[in-house]
Amino acid sequence: MIQFIKDQMEEFLIGFVLGLGFFLAVGWWCVLLGLITGVAYCLGGMGFLQTKLWRRLGCPLAILIALNHYTWITGLAVLASFGLLSIGYGRRDNNV
């Protein structure tokens, strides 16, 4: 697991910071959320199982579960996260 994170350090840090951004909503549980979103972000970045849904749906769903609020505001946040996480670096990728 440690080698997996070292190989994908940039992807992991982006996902980890994404989870830490919810500190005010979930308190110190955001560290666990950061680890989950960091690993999901790595899996999506490397195309695990030939899909990027780990990043595009996994991170927003982990955030939704962590927030544990099923309000329209949370739903909008999940949709916004899906849109933001779909943006790439602008490099052409033939694996999509």
C-alpha positions in Angstrom: 0.0 0.0 0.0 2.8 2.4 0.8 4.5 1.7 -2.5 1.2 2.3 -4.3 0.9 5.7 -2.7 4.6 6.6 -3.4 4.1 5.7 -7.1 1.0 7.9 -7.3 2.0 10.7 -4.8 0.6 13.6 -6.7 -2.7 12.0 -7.3 -2.9 10.9 -3.6 -2.2 14.4 -2.3 -4.8 16.0 -4.5 -7.4 13.5 -3.2 -6.2 13.8 0.4 -6.5 17.6 0.3 -10.0 17.2 -1.2 -11.0 15.2 1.9 -9.4 17.6 4.3 -11.5 20.4 2.9 -14.5 19.0 4.8 -13.0 19.6 8.3 -15.7 22.0 9.4 -18.4 19.5 8.4 -17.0 16.2 9.8 -14.3 17.4 12.2 -11.2 15.2 12.6 -12.9 12.4 10.6 -11.7 14.4 7.6 -8.3 12.7 8.0 -10.0 9.3 7.3 -12.1 10.9 4.6 -8.8 12.3 3.1 -7.2 8.8 3.1 -10.3 7.3 1.4 -10.6 10.0 -1.3 -6.8 10.0 -1.8 -6.8 6.2 -2.6 -9.9 6.6 -4.8 -8.2 9.5 -6.6 -5.1 7.3 -7.2 -7.2 4.4 -8.5 -8.9 6.7 -10.9 -5.7 8.3 -12.0 -4.1 5.0 -12.9 -7.2 3.7 -14.6 -7.7 0.7 -12.2 -10.0 -1.8 -13.9 -9.9 0.4 -17.0 -12.2 3.0 -15.5 -11.9 6.5 -14.0 -15.1 6.1 -12.0 -13.0 5.6 -8.9 -12.2 9.3 -9.1 -15.4 10.6 -10.7 -17.9 8.8 -8.5 -15.9 7.3 -5.7 -14.7 10.6 -4.2 -18.1 12.4 -4.3 -19.8 9.3 -2.8 -17.3 9.0 0.0 -17.9 12.7 0.8 -21.6 12.2 0.7 -21.4 9.2 3.1 -19.1 11.2 5.4 -21.4 14.2 5.5 -24.4 11.9 6.2 -26.8 14.6 5.2 -29.2 13.9 2.4 -30.2 17.5 1.7 -30.4 19.3 -1.6 -27.2 21.3 -0.7 -25.3 18.0 -0.3 -26.7 16.7 -3.6 -25.5 19.9 -5.3 -22.1 19.6 -3.7 -21.8 16.0 -5.0 -22.8 17.1 -8.6 -20.3 20.0 -8.4 -17.6 17.5 -7.2 -18.3 15.2 -10.1 -17.9 18.0 -12.5 -14.7 19.3 -11.0 -13.1 15.8 -10.7 -13.8 15.1 -14.4 -11.4 17.9 -15.4 -8.0 16.6 -16.5 -4.6 18.1 -17.2 -5.5 18.9 -20.8 -3.3 16.2 -22.1 -4.8 13.9 -24.7 -5.4 10.4 -23.3 -6.3 7.5 -25.6 -7.3 5.3 -22.6 -10.6 7.1 -21.9 
